[in-house]
């Protein structure tokens, strides 16, 4: 059974949730989260929505990305009134979904410097770089949908060129060029040591009030036909710096500087020190966010919130 969405929300029907799927080139931004006077993905999206809706609109993201990290399959949600949703067409022969998609693309594909009217101090300026963000779809979300808490899992990829022959200058902006060859078999043995539901404190930068326990469902390295090593990581959620820390540790193992058991030992030690290594951000891509069936959206969001709130979880 699927959850029906209202085809045309009533103007006085309260708030309606919108899901938007997008991709972005992280090199153009100082990460996801909005910052004063710095270009960020959240800041650019919210500035574009403010131009379109004519009021500040807050977006919630499936997975926050660090400065320089890219996304191919990012998901956000935001809430509009029925009047705002219907008003998106502005008299054109378009559905609100089509109008929102077309107008967001039009705003984001310009090189804009947009001062936000509600600034904490003086003026807050957000830059939307031409072509750096692409919105793929926008539609009313099923009942109970939450871009962050309804997600079942997130999947990232990371590319490493460890041989001279595999260094392609056309993809250098999304590939780590490593100085010497890595052993992907050793890296995979190390990756197996940290799979499952674990406390990833050793590989995270903890945030106040949030847990570092995650379920790492996939962590593997595959050498592609072009010689590039591609890592894939999938988890119910990732804490801050977790992917880059895990990849950085695996690179030390692949280089022979650490044993394949080292990642597991670090995990159990639950410490962060100078032995931790962050892999560079530019090859990291958020590839996909997966959600349950529509009728399970609310239940999934509620259970995720409850689980994250458990003491010690």
N, C-alpha and C positions, 0 to 999 in steps of 0.2 A: 504494500500500500504506500503510495507516495503522498507527500504533503502538497496540497494545492496552494498556489500563490494567487493572490488577487490580480486579475488581468489589468484592471484599472483601479488603483487604490482610491478610496473616497477622499475628497479634499479635507474632510473633517475626521478622518479615520485614525488619527494619531500618527506615530512614526512607523516607517517601513524600512526594513533592512535591505541594503544593496550589496551584492557580492561583485567584486571586480578582480579579474585575473590580469597579471601584467608581467613584463620582463624589463630588466634595466641593466645598463652598463655601469657597474659600481665604480669604475675609475673616475667617473664624473662627479662623484658625491663623497661627502664625509660621513658615510654610513647611512643607515636607515633613519634613525631618530632625529627629529627636528632640533636644530641648534640655531642660536642667534647669529645672524650674519654669515652663516656658512651654508652652502648648497647641500641638501640631503634629500633622500627619496621621499620621506614622509613630508618634509617641508614643501617640496615641489608639488606633490599630489594635493596637499591641503590648500596650497596657494591657488592651484588650478581650479579646485572645487569651489573655492571662495569666489573666484571670478565668475564661475558658472552659476552657482546657487545664490550668490550675493549675500552670503553670511559665512562665518567660520564653520567648517565641517571637519570633525575629528575622524581619522581613520584608524582602524585596528588591524594589525598585520599578523599573518600566520607565523612568521619567523623573522625576527630582527636580524639584519646583516651588518657586519662590521664595515668600516671604511675600506673601500677598494674591492669589496666582495660583490659578485654579480648575482643576478637571479634570472632564470629562464621560466620558472613556474611559481611566482609569488602570488599570494592571495590576500586581499584586504576586504574589510567590510566597513560600511558607514550607514548612518540612518538619515532618512529624509522624511518630510511630511508628505501627505498625499498631494497637497497643492504644489509642492516643489517637484514631486515626481511627474505630475501631469504637465507642469509648466516647462519641462525640459524640451518639449516639442516646439514651443513658441509658434504654434500655428502651422508648422510644416507637416507634410504628409509622411511623418515618421512615427514609429513607436517610441515611447520614452527610452527603451533600451538602445535603440538605434541612435537616437538623438544624443544620449549621454556618451555613448562610445565615440561618435563622430566629433562631438564638441570637445571632449577631453583630449582626443588625439590632436585636434586643431590647436588647442592651447599649449599642450606639452611639446608640440613640434616647432614651436617658436623659441627663439632665444630671448627669454624674458628676464627682466629684473623687476620683481613685484614686491613692493613694501606691504607687509600685512598690517591691516588697520589696528588689530589688537596686539600691540607689542608691549612687552614688559618694560622696556626702556627705549626712549627715543624711537628709532625705526628699526624694524626687523626686516631684512632683505633676503628673499629666497630666489635663487637662480634655477630656472628650468632649462637644462642644456638641450639643444636641438637634437632630437632623435635618441636621447639617452634613455628615455622611458617609453615603452610601447604598451598600450592597454589593449589586450586581446579580446576581452569580453566584459560585459556589465549587465547585470540582470537582478531582478528581485530575488532575494535569497529564500530558501525554504524556512519554515517556522523553526525557531530555536537555533538557527545557524550562527556560529561564532567563528570567525576566521582563525583565531588562535586556539580556543579550547575545544572546538569540534573536530580538529584535525586528528587523524589516526597516526600519521607519521609524516616526517619530512625526509627528503633524500638530497644529498649533496654529491658533487663530483669534484675531483682535483686532478689536474694533469701535470706530469713531470717528464721533462725531456732530459735524460741522463746520458745521452750519447750524441756525439757531434752530428751524426747523420740524421738524427730526429729533430734537430733544432730548426724550426720553420720560423723565419722572421715575421711572417704574416700572422702567426698565432702567438707571438711572444707575449702579447698583453694578457693572455689567459693561460699561460704555461710557465711553470717553474723550470728554468735552465739550471740543472744541477751539474757541478763541476766534473763529476766522475760517475762511473756506472754503479747502479744500485742492484741489490739482489732482491727481486720481488718475492721469491719464495720465502726468504727470511722475514720479509715484511708481512706476508700473509700469516706466517706462524705467530708473529707478534700480535697481529690483529685478532687472532682467535682467542688470545688470552684475556681480552677485555669485552667480549660479547656478553649480552644478557643484561639483566637488571642489576645495576651497580651504582655505587657512589663515585662519581667522576670528579670529586673535589680536586684531585691531583692534576686534572686536565681542564679545569674551569677557572674562570675568574668569578667568584661568587658575587651575587647581587643581594643586597639587604632584603631579607624576608622571603627569599626564594631558595628552593632546594637544588642540590647538585646530583640528586638521584635520577637516573635516566635508564631507559631500556634501549641499548644499542643492538639493533636487529641485524645489521649488515655492516661489515667493515672488510673490504677486500681490495686487492691490487691486481690489475690485469695489464699485461703488456700488449698493446695494440699492434696491428700489422705494420704501422708506420714507426714502431719502436718506442712510442710514447707510453709511459706507465700511467694508467688512469685508475684513481682510487674512487670507490663508491662507499658512502656511509649513509645508513638509514637508521633513524631512531624515532621514538614517539615524540621527542623534542630534544633540542640541543641547548645546553647552557652556554654562557658567554665564553668564546674562544675555544670551545670544546673540539670542534672539527680541526682547527688549525693546530691545536696542541697534540691531538692524536696523530695527525699526519706528520707533524714535525718529529714526534718520537719515533714513528715508524721509519722515517728517513734515516735517523741515527742508527737504527737497527739494520736497515738495508745497506748502509755505508760500512757496516762492520764495527762501528764505534760502540755499540751496545749489543747484548745478547738478545735472542728472540723472546726470552722470558722477562726482559726488562720492563716492558709496558705493563704486564700483569703485576710485577713487583711494585711499580710506581702506583698503580691503582690501589693496591692493598695498603700502601704506606699512607695514603691520604694526606699528602703534603705538596706544597708548591714551593720550589726553590730554584736555584740557578741551573739545575739539571733540566728543567723544563725548556722546551724549545717551540716557539710558535713558527709554523710554516708561513711564508709570505701570503698575503691575502689575495693577490691578483689572479691566481688560478682557480679560486674557489667559486663554485656556482651552485646556487640553490636550484635544483633541477625540477623538483615536484613536491607538492603537498597533497596528500590523499585524505579524503573524507569518507565517512560512512554513508549508507543509504539515507535518503532525505528524511525518512521517518525516525531515524536514529540520531539526527543532528543534536536535538535538545538534550537527549539522554547522555550522549557522549560529552557535551559541553559541561553538563552538571557533574558527571562523574570525574572528569578531569579537574575541575575546580576543587571538588571535595578531596580528591587524592592529593593535590598539591598543598592543601591546607592541613593535612595530617601532621602532627608533631613528629619531627625527625625524618619525615619523608623528603 
